Amino acid sequence: MIEIFILSCYGMEKPYQDGWTYILTIVYRSEEDLDTIIYDILREADALADRHSCFIEADVTALDGSERYW
């Protein structure tokens, strides 16, 4: 459900069909905007999982060479 309702909104690519790695394309205007979008994605995924008595584990890493992570 997280893939369908949340990640797919960001051009989700799944490089390993049997894995849990996702590549998202996020358009943003500022670093603060990017932070907000990423935290919103994680918050929405967590809330959806929680509604089904589940939880998420997530590491978010930028692929633009900046070595940023959340």
PyMOL Python script that loads the backbone (N, CA, C, O; Angstrom):
from pymol import cmd

cmd.read_pdbstr("""\
ATOM      1  N   MET A   1       0.812  -1.183   0.000  1.00  0.00           N
ATOM      2  CA  MET A   1       0.000   0.000   0.000  1.00  0.00           C
ATOM      3  C   MET A   1       0.867   1.264   0.000  1.00  0.00           C
ATOM      4  O   MET A   1       0.521   2.265  -0.628  1.00  0.00           O
ATOM      5  N   ILE A   2       1.993   1.205   0.709  1.00  0.00           N
ATOM      6  CA  ILE A   2       2.889   2.364   0.737  1.00  0.00           C
ATOM      7  C   ILE A   2       3.429   2.641  -0.660  1.00  0.00           C
ATOM      8  O   ILE A   2       3.513   3.797  -1.077  1.00  0.00           O
ATOM      9  N   GLU A   3       3.794   1.590  -1.382  1.00  0.00           N
ATOM     10  CA  GLU A   3       4.270   1.767  -2.753  1.00  0.00           C
ATOM     11  C   GLU A   3       3.200   2.423  -3.618  1.00  0.00           C
ATOM     12  O   GLU A   3       3.483   3.364  -4.360  1.00  0.00           O
ATOM     13  N   ILE A   4       1.990   1.929  -3.523  1.00  0.00           N
ATOM     14  CA  ILE A   4       0.903   2.398  -4.386  1.00  0.00           C
ATOM     15  C   ILE A   4       0.461   3.812  -4.050  1.00  0.00           C
ATOM     16  O   ILE A   4       0.323   4.649  -4.942  1.00  0.00           O
ATOM     17  N   PHE A   5       0.241   4.083  -2.779  1.00  0.00           N
ATOM     18  CA  PHE A   5      -0.378   5.347  -2.386  1.00  0.00           C
ATOM     19  C   PHE A   5       0.607   6.474  -2.084  1.00  0.00           C
ATOM     20  O   PHE A   5       0.228   7.644  -2.133  1.00  0.00           O
ATOM     21  N   ILE A   6       1.867   6.147  -1.772  1.00  0.00           N
ATOM     22  CA  ILE A   6       2.809   7.196  -1.378  1.00  0.00           C
ATOM     23  C   ILE A   6       3.996   7.265  -2.335  1.00  0.00           C
ATOM     24  O   ILE A   6       4.218   8.296  -2.971  1.00  0.00           O
ATOM     25  N   LEU A   7       4.751   6.192  -2.441  1.00  0.00           N
ATOM     26  CA  LEU A   7       5.988   6.235  -3.226  1.00  0.00           C
ATOM     27  C   LEU A   7       5.750   6.427  -4.714  1.00  0.00           C
ATOM     28  O   LEU A   7       6.562   7.056  -5.392  1.00  0.00           O
ATOM     29  N   SER A   8       4.660   5.901  -5.225  1.00  0.00           N
ATOM     30  CA  SER A   8       4.384   6.032  -6.660  1.00  0.00           C
ATOM     31  C   SER A   8       4.196   7.492  -7.078  1.00  0.00           C
ATOM     32  O   SER A   8       4.360   7.822  -8.252  1.00  0.00           O
ATOM     33  N   CYS A   9       3.859   8.355  -6.140  1.00  0.00           N
ATOM     34  CA  CYS A   9       3.692   9.788  -6.435  1.00  0.00           C
ATOM     35  C   CYS A   9       5.023  10.455  -6.769  1.00  0.00           C
ATOM     36  O   CYS A   9       5.043  11.586  -7.255  1.00  0.00           O
ATOM     37  N   TYR A  10       6.122   9.771  -6.515  1.00  0.00           N
ATOM     38  CA  TYR A  10       7.459  10.333  -6.737  1.00  0.00           C
ATOM     39  C   TYR A  10       8.231   9.524  -7.774  1.00  0.00           C
ATOM     40  O   TYR A  10       9.446   9.365  -7.662  1.00  0.00           O
ATOM     41  N   GLY A  11       7.535   9.019  -8.770  1.00  0.00           N
ATOM     42  CA  GLY A  11       8.187   8.286  -9.852  1.00  0.00           C
ATOM     43  C   GLY A  11       8.980   7.093  -9.358  1.00  0.00           C
ATOM     44  O   GLY A  11      10.085   6.839  -9.837  1.00  0.00           O
ATOM     45  N   MET A  12       8.434   6.369  -8.418  1.00  0.00           N
ATOM     46  CA  MET A  12       9.130   5.266  -7.770  1.00  0.00           C
ATOM     47  C   MET A  12       9.731   4.288  -8.770  1.00  0.00           C
ATOM     48  O   MET A  12       9.060   3.811  -9.685  1.00  0.00           O
ATOM     49  N   GLU A  13      10.995   4.008  -8.573  1.00  0.00           N
ATOM     50  CA  GLU A  13      11.670   2.931  -9.293  1.00  0.00           C
ATOM     51  C   GLU A  13      12.125   1.927  -8.250  1.00  0.00           C
ATOM     52  O   GLU A  13      12.562   2.303  -7.162  1.00  0.00           O
ATOM     53  N   LYS A  14      12.024   0.678  -8.580  1.00  0.00           N
ATOM     54  CA  LYS A  14      12.445  -0.393  -7.669  1.00  0.00           C
ATOM     55  C   LYS A  14      13.509  -1.208  -8.395  1.00  0.00           C
ATOM     56  O   LYS A  14      13.176  -2.122  -9.148  1.00  0.00           O
ATOM     57  N   PRO A  15      14.803  -0.886  -8.176  1.00  0.00           N
ATOM     58  CA  PRO A  15      15.865  -1.520  -8.957  1.00  0.00           C
ATOM     59  C   PRO A  15      15.998  -3.027  -8.738  1.00  0.00           C
ATOM     60  O   PRO A  15      16.465  -3.739  -9.628  1.00  0.00           O
ATOM     61  N   TYR A  16      15.601  -3.513  -7.587  1.00  0.00           N
ATOM     62  CA  TYR A  16      15.659  -4.942  -7.292  1.00  0.00           C
ATOM     63  C   TYR A  16      14.236  -5.396  -6.999  1.00  0.00           C
ATOM     64  O   TYR A  16      13.697  -5.073  -5.940  1.00  0.00           O
ATOM     65  N   GLN A  17      13.628  -6.122  -7.895  1.00  0.00           N
ATOM     66  CA  GLN A  17      12.216  -6.476  -7.770  1.00  0.00           C
ATOM     67  C   GLN A  17      11.884  -7.217  -6.477  1.00  0.00           C
ATOM     68  O   GLN A  17      10.753  -7.131  -5.998  1.00  0.00           O
ATOM     69  N   ASP A  18      12.833  -7.934  -5.907  1.00  0.00           N
ATOM     70  CA  ASP A  18      12.565  -8.655  -4.673  1.00  0.00           C
ATOM     71  C   ASP A  18      13.180  -7.961  -3.459  1.00  0.00           C
ATOM     72  O   ASP A  18      13.281  -8.555  -2.386  1.00  0.00           O
ATOM     73  N   GLY A  19      13.593  -6.694  -3.633  1.00  0.00           N
ATOM     74  CA  GLY A  19      14.233  -5.979  -2.537  1.00  0.00           C
ATOM     75  C   GLY A  19      13.384  -4.854  -1.996  1.00  0.00           C
ATOM     76  O   GLY A  19      12.227  -4.679  -2.379  1.00  0.00           O
ATOM     77  N   TRP A  20      13.982  -4.092  -1.095  1.00  0.00           N
ATOM     78  CA  TRP A  20      13.287  -2.990  -0.435  1.00  0.00           C
ATOM     79  C   TRP A  20      13.974  -1.670  -0.711  1.00  0.00           C
ATOM     80  O   TRP A  20      13.867  -0.736   0.084  1.00  0.00           O
ATOM     81  N   THR A  21      14.674  -1.581  -1.820  1.00  0.00           N
ATOM     82  CA  THR A  21      15.328  -0.347  -2.221  1.00  0.00           C
ATOM     83  C   THR A  21      14.450   0.362  -3.240  1.00  0.00           C
ATOM     84  O   THR A  21      13.963  -0.253  -4.189  1.00  0.00           O
ATOM     85  N   TYR A  22      14.250   1.669  -3.036  1.00  0.00           N
ATOM     86  CA  TYR A  22      13.431   2.463  -3.946  1.00  0.00           C
ATOM     87  C   TYR A  22      14.207   3.707  -4.346  1.00  0.00           C
ATOM     88  O   TYR A  22      14.946   4.276  -3.543  1.00  0.00           O
ATOM     89  N   ILE A  23      14.034   4.119  -5.576  1.00  0.00           N
ATOM     90  CA  ILE A  23      14.583   5.385  -6.049  1.00  0.00           C
ATOM     91  C   ILE A  23      13.399   6.291  -6.347  1.00  0.00           C
ATOM     92  O   ILE A  23      12.514   5.941  -7.128  1.00  0.00           O
ATOM     93  N   LEU A  24      13.394   7.470  -5.711  1.00  0.00           N
ATOM     94  CA  LEU A  24      12.310   8.430  -5.898  1.00  0.00           C
ATOM     95  C   LEU A  24      12.857   9.678  -6.569  1.00  0.00           C
ATOM     96  O   LEU A  24      14.005  10.057  -6.336  1.00  0.00           O
ATOM     97  N   THR A  25      12.058  10.309  -7.389  1.00  0.00           N
ATOM     98  CA  THR A  25      12.402  11.584  -8.004  1.00  0.00           C
ATOM     99  C   THR A  25      11.591  12.660  -7.298  1.00  0.00           C
ATOM    100  O   THR A  25      10.365  12.701  -7.399  1.00  0.00           O
ATOM    101  N   ILE A  26      12.295  13.528  -6.583  1.00  0.00           N
ATOM    102  CA  ILE A  26      11.634  14.563  -5.792  1.00  0.00           C
ATOM    103  C   ILE A  26      12.028  15.925  -6.342  1.00  0.00           C
ATOM    104  O   ILE A  26      13.207  16.276  -6.370  1.00  0.00           O
ATOM    105  N   VAL A  27      11.044  16.678  -6.774  1.00  0.00           N
ATOM    106  CA  VAL A  27      11.274  18.037  -7.268  1.00  0.00           C
ATOM    107  C   VAL A  27      11.124  18.989  -6.088  1.00  0.00           C
ATOM    108  O   VAL A  27      10.127  18.934  -5.368  1.00  0.00           O
ATOM    109  N   TYR A  28      12.115  19.866  -5.885  1.00  0.00           N
ATOM    110  CA  TYR A  28      12.075  20.789  -4.755  1.00  0.00           C
ATOM    111  C   TYR A  28      12.724  22.108  -5.132  1.00  0.00           C
ATOM    112  O   TYR A  28      13.479  22.189  -6.101  1.00  0.00           O
ATOM    113  N   ARG A  29      12.419  23.145  -4.351  1.00  0.00           N
ATOM    114  CA  ARG A  29      12.940  24.485  -4.628  1.00  0.00           C
ATOM    115  C   ARG A  29      14.077  24.882  -3.706  1.00  0.00           C
ATOM    116  O   ARG A  29      14.946  25.664  -4.092  1.00  0.00           O
ATOM    117  N   SER A  30      14.081  24.353  -2.491  1.00  0.00           N
ATOM    118  CA  SER A  30      15.120  24.710  -1.522  1.00  0.00           C
ATOM    119  C   SER A  30      15.431  23.486  -0.664  1.00  0.00           C
ATOM    120  O   SER A  30      14.695  22.500  -0.679  1.00  0.00           O
ATOM    121  N   GLU A  31      16.515  23.563   0.073  1.00  0.00           N
ATOM    122  CA  GLU A  31      16.878  22.463   0.968  1.00  0.00           C
ATOM    123  C   GLU A  31      15.781  22.236   2.008  1.00  0.00           C
ATOM    124  O   GLU A  31      15.475  21.097   2.361  1.00  0.00           O
ATOM    125  N   GLU A  32      15.198  23.322   2.491  1.00  0.00           N
ATOM    126  CA  GLU A  32      14.125  23.206   3.477  1.00  0.00           C
ATOM    127  C   GLU A  32      12.904  22.517   2.869  1.00  0.00           C
ATOM    128  O   GLU A  32      12.246  21.710   3.526  1.00  0.00           O
ATOM    129  N   ASP A  33      12.610  22.841   1.615  1.00  0.00           N
ATOM    130  CA  ASP A  33      11.508  22.212   0.898  1.00  0.00           C
ATOM    131  C   ASP A  33      11.755  20.712   0.770  1.00  0.00           C
ATOM    132  O   ASP A  33      10.845  19.913   0.989  1.00  0.00           O
ATOM    133  N   LEU A  34      12.970  20.330   0.421  1.00  0.00           N
ATOM    134  CA  LEU A  34      13.325  18.920   0.298  1.00  0.00           C
ATOM    135  C   LEU A  34      13.168  18.205   1.632  1.00  0.00           C
ATOM    136  O   LEU A  34      12.598  17.116   1.694  1.00  0.00           O
ATOM    137  N   ASP A  35      13.673  18.814   2.697  1.00  0.00           N
ATOM    138  CA  ASP A  35      13.522  18.218   4.030  1.00  0.00           C
ATOM    139  C   ASP A  35      12.050  17.976   4.349  1.00  0.00           C
ATOM    140  O   ASP A  35      11.682  16.903   4.827  1.00  0.00           O
ATOM    141  N   THR A  36      11.222  18.964   4.087  1.00  0.00           N
ATOM    142  CA  THR A  36       9.796  18.852   4.377  1.00  0.00           C
ATOM    143  C   THR A  36       9.156  17.719   3.580  1.00  0.00           C
ATOM    144  O   THR A  36       8.375  16.936   4.121  1.00  0.00           O
ATOM    145  N   ILE A  37       9.488  17.635   2.305  1.00  0.00           N
ATOM    146  CA  ILE A  37       8.918  16.576   1.451  1.00  0.00           C
ATOM    147  C   ILE A  37       9.328  15.203   1.961  1.00  0.00           C
ATOM    148  O   ILE A  37       8.491  14.307   2.074  1.00  0.00           O
ATOM    149  N   ILE A  38      10.597  15.031   2.266  1.00  0.00           N
ATOM    150  CA  ILE A  38      11.078  13.726   2.739  1.00  0.00           C
ATOM    151  C   ILE A  38      10.419  13.362   4.062  1.00  0.00           C
ATOM    152  O   ILE A  38       9.977  12.227   4.244  1.00  0.00           O
ATOM    153  N   TYR A  39      10.352  14.311   4.981  1.00  0.00           N
ATOM    154  CA  TYR A  39       9.714  14.017   6.260  1.00  0.00           C
ATOM    155  C   TYR A  39       8.225  13.729   6.087  1.00  0.00           C
ATOM    156  O   TYR A  39       7.669  12.911   6.820  1.00  0.00           O
ATOM    157  N   ASP A  40       7.577  14.380   5.141  1.00  0.00           N
ATOM    158  CA  ASP A  40       6.166  14.098   4.859  1.00  0.00           C
ATOM    159  C   ASP A  40       5.991  12.687   4.307  1.00  0.00           C
ATOM    160  O   ASP A  40       5.058  11.982   4.690  1.00  0.00           O
ATOM    161  N   ILE A  41       6.876  12.278   3.418  1.00  0.00           N
ATOM    162  CA  ILE A  41       6.825  10.917   2.870  1.00  0.00           C
ATOM    163  C   ILE A  41       6.951   9.904   4.008  1.00  0.00           C
ATOM    164  O   ILE A  41       6.170   8.956   4.095  1.00  0.00           O
ATOM    165  N   LEU A  42       7.933  10.111   4.872  1.00  0.00           N
ATOM    166  CA  LEU A  42       8.155   9.179   5.981  1.00  0.00           C
ATOM    167  C   LEU A  42       6.982   9.194   6.965  1.00  0.00           C
ATOM    168  O   LEU A  42       6.574   8.144   7.460  1.00  0.00           O
ATOM    169  N   ARG A  43       6.447  10.368   7.246  1.00  0.00           N
ATOM    170  CA  ARG A  43       5.319  10.490   8.163  1.00  0.00           C
ATOM    171  C   ARG A  43       4.091   9.774   7.608  1.00  0.00           C
ATOM    172  O   ARG A  43       3.405   9.055   8.334  1.00  0.00           O
ATOM    173  N   GLU A  44       3.815   9.975   6.307  1.00  0.00           N
ATOM    174  CA  GLU A  44       2.661   9.325   5.682  1.00  0.00           C
ATOM    175  C   GLU A  44       2.831   7.812   5.644  1.00  0.00           C
ATOM    176  O   GLU A  44       1.879   7.074   5.898  1.00  0.00           O
ATOM    177  N   ALA A  45       4.032   7.348   5.330  1.00  0.00           N
ATOM    178  CA  ALA A  45       4.293   5.904   5.293  1.00  0.00           C
ATOM    179  C   ALA A  45       4.141   5.302   6.686  1.00  0.00           C
ATOM    180  O   ALA A  45       3.561   4.228   6.845  1.00  0.00           O
ATOM    181  N   ASP A  46       4.660   5.994   7.683  1.00  0.00           N
ATOM    182  CA  ASP A  46       4.544   5.513   9.061  1.00  0.00           C
ATOM    183  C   ASP A  46       3.082   5.449   9.498  1.00  0.00           C
ATOM    184  O   ASP A  46       2.662   4.473  10.121  1.00  0.00           O
ATOM    185  N   ALA A  47       2.312   6.478   9.175  1.00  0.00           N
ATOM    186  CA  ALA A  47       0.898   6.503   9.555  1.00  0.00           C
ATOM    187  C   ALA A  47       0.116   5.379   8.871  1.00  0.00           C
ATOM    188  O   ALA A  47      -0.733   4.739   9.492  1.00  0.00           O
ATOM    189  N   LEU A  48       0.405   5.148   7.607  1.00  0.00           N
ATOM    190  CA  LEU A  48      -0.282   4.079   6.875  1.00  0.00           C
ATOM    191  C   LEU A  48       0.068   2.719   7.470  1.00  0.00           C
ATOM    192  O   LEU A  48      -0.811   1.881   7.672  1.00  0.00           O
ATOM    193  N   ALA A  49       1.333   2.502   7.746  1.00  0.00           N
ATOM    194  CA  ALA A  49       1.751   1.237   8.358  1.00  0.00           C
ATOM    195  C   ALA A  49       1.096   1.062   9.729  1.00  0.00           C
ATOM    196  O   ALA A  49       0.614  -0.021  10.063  1.00  0.00           O
ATOM    197  N   ASP A  50       1.083   2.130  10.510  1.00  0.00           N
ATOM    198  CA  ASP A  50       0.505   2.068  11.854  1.00  0.00           C
ATOM    199  C   ASP A  50      -0.976   1.712  11.818  1.00  0.00           C
ATOM    200  O   ASP A  50      -1.459   0.982  12.684  1.00  0.00           O
ATOM    201  N   ARG A  51      -1.698   2.221  10.824  1.00  0.00           N
ATOM    202  CA  ARG A  51      -3.124   1.898  10.701  1.00  0.00           C
ATOM    203  C   ARG A  51      -3.355   0.406  10.461  1.00  0.00           C
ATOM    204  O   ARG A  51      -4.456  -0.102  10.672  1.00  0.00           O
ATOM    205  N   HIS A  52      -2.306  -0.288  10.018  1.00  0.00           N
ATOM    206  CA  HIS A  52      -2.422  -1.728   9.761  1.00  0.00           C
ATOM    207  C   HIS A  52      -1.575  -2.534  10.753  1.00  0.00           C
ATOM    208  O   HIS A  52      -1.176  -3.664  10.473  1.00  0.00           O
ATOM    209  N   SER A  53      -1.311  -1.928  11.920  1.00  0.00           N
ATOM    210  CA  SER A  53      -0.535  -2.579  12.993  1.00  0.00           C
ATOM    211  C   SER A  53       0.850  -2.999  12.528  1.00  0.00           C
ATOM    212  O   SER A  53       1.356  -4.048  12.929  1.00  0.00           O
ATOM    213  N   CYS A  54       1.460  -2.180  11.682  1.00  0.00           N
ATOM    214  CA  CYS A  54       2.808  -2.441  11.176  1.00  0.00           C
ATOM    215  C   CYS A  54       3.692  -1.232  11.475  1.00  0.00           C
ATOM    216  O   CYS A  54       3.246  -0.255  12.076  1.00  0.00           O
ATOM    217  N   PHE A  55       4.929  -1.311  11.052  1.00  0.00           N
ATOM    218  CA  PHE A  55       5.844  -0.188  11.215  1.00  0.00           C
ATOM    219  C   PHE A  55       6.764  -0.133  10.011  1.00  0.00           C
ATOM    220  O   PHE A  55       6.826  -1.079   9.226  1.00  0.00           O
ATOM    221  N   ILE A  56       7.484   0.983   9.863  1.00  0.00           N
ATOM    222  CA  ILE A  56       8.451   1.107   8.774  1.00  0.00           C
ATOM    223  C   ILE A  56       9.850   1.279   9.361  1.00  0.00           C
ATOM    224  O   ILE A  56      10.016   1.742  10.490  1.00  0.00           O
ATOM    225  N   GLU A  57      10.833   0.900   8.582  1.00  0.00           N
ATOM    226  CA  GLU A  57      12.226   1.230   8.832  1.00  0.00           C
ATOM    227  C   GLU A  57      12.695   1.900   7.558  1.00  0.00           C
ATOM    228  O   GLU A  57      12.476   1.379   6.465  1.00  0.00           O
ATOM    229  N   ALA A  58      13.342   3.055   7.685  1.00  0.00           N
ATOM    230  CA  ALA A  58      13.723   3.780   6.476  1.00  0.00           C
ATOM    231  C   ALA A  58      15.051   4.499   6.651  1.00  0.00           C
ATOM    232  O   ALA A  58      15.338   5.069   7.704  1.00  0.00           O
ATOM    233  N   ASP A  59      15.846   4.460   5.606  1.00  0.00           N
ATOM    234  CA  ASP A  59      17.047   5.272   5.461  1.00  0.00           C
ATOM    235  C   ASP A  59      16.891   5.993   4.139  1.00  0.00           C
ATOM    236  O   ASP A  59      16.622   5.357   3.120  1.00  0.00           O
ATOM    237  N   VAL A  60      17.053   7.299   4.131  1.00  0.00           N
ATOM    238  CA  VAL A  60      16.910   8.077   2.907  1.00  0.00           C
ATOM    239  C   VAL A  60      18.259   8.710   2.599  1.00  0.00           C
ATOM    240  O   VAL A  60      18.839   9.402   3.436  1.00  0.00           O
ATOM    241  N   THR A  61      18.750   8.465   1.388  1.00  0.00           N
ATOM    242  CA  THR A  61      20.042   8.985   0.962  1.00  0.00           C
ATOM    243  C   THR A  61      19.888   9.683  -0.378  1.00  0.00           C
ATOM    244  O   THR A  61      19.253   9.154  -1.290  1.00  0.00           O
ATOM    245  N   ALA A  62      20.472  10.876  -0.499  1.00  0.00           N
ATOM    246  CA  ALA A  62      20.450  11.603  -1.775  1.00  0.00           C
ATOM    247  C   ALA A  62      21.381  10.922  -2.762  1.00  0.00           C
ATOM    248  O   ALA A  62      22.454  10.446  -2.390  1.00  0.00           O
ATOM    249  N   LEU A  63      20.972  10.877  -4.012  1.00  0.00           N
ATOM    250  CA  LEU A  63      21.797  10.256  -5.058  1.00  0.00           C
ATOM    251  C   LEU A  63      22.467  11.302  -5.942  1.00  0.00           C
ATOM    252  O   LEU A  63      22.942  10.984  -7.032  1.00  0.00           O
ATOM    253  N   ASP A  64      22.507  12.560  -5.473  1.00  0.00           N
ATOM    254  CA  ASP A  64      23.078  13.628  -6.275  1.00  0.00           C
ATOM    255  C   ASP A  64      24.547  13.915  -5.966  1.00  0.00           C
ATOM    256  O   ASP A  64      25.090  14.931  -6.399  1.00  0.00           O
ATOM    257  N   GLY A  65      25.184  13.018  -5.216  1.00  0.00           N
ATOM    258  CA  GLY A  65      26.584  13.183  -4.885  1.00  0.00           C
ATOM    259  C   GLY A  65      26.834  14.083  -3.675  1.00  0.00           C
ATOM    260  O   GLY A  65      27.988  14.342  -3.333  1.00  0.00           O
ATOM    261  N   SER A  66      25.787  14.557  -3.033  1.00  0.00           N
ATOM    262  CA  SER A  66      25.934  15.487  -1.905  1.00  0.00           C
ATOM    263  C   SER A  66      26.187  14.786  -0.570  1.00  0.00           C
ATOM    264  O   SER A  66      26.529  15.442   0.414  1.00  0.00           O
ATOM    265  N   GLU A  67      26.027  13.497  -0.526  1.00  0.00           N
ATOM    266  CA  GLU A  67      26.186  12.707   0.685  1.00  0.00           C
ATOM    267  C   GLU A  67      25.188  13.082   1.780  1.00  0.00           C
ATOM    268  O   GLU A  67      25.438  12.831   2.959  1.00  0.00           O
ATOM    269  N   ARG A  68      24.050  13.688   1.393  1.00  0.00           N
ATOM    270  CA  ARG A  68      23.001  14.013   2.359  1.00  0.00           C
ATOM    271  C   ARG A  68      22.186  12.763   2.671  1.00  0.00           C
ATOM    272  O   ARG A  68      21.983  11.896   1.822  1.00  0.00           O
ATOM    273  N   TYR A  69      21.736  12.703   3.896  1.00  0.00           N
ATOM    274  CA  TYR A  69      20.858  11.610   4.301  1.00  0.00           C
ATOM    275  C   TYR A  69      19.917  12.099   5.394  1.00  0.00           C
ATOM    276  O   TYR A  69      20.185  13.088   6.077  1.00  0.00           O
ATOM    277  N   TRP A  70      18.818  11.385   5.536  1.00  0.00           N
ATOM    278  CA  TRP A  70      17.794  11.757   6.505  1.00  0.00           C
ATOM    279  C   TRP A  70      17.467  10.557   7.346  1.00  0.00           C
ATOM    280  O   TRP A  70      16.621  10.639   8.237  1.00  0.00           O
TER     281      TRP A  70
END
""", "prot")
cmd.dss("prot")
cmd.show_as("cartoon", "prot")
cmd.util.cbc("prot")
cmd.orient("prot")
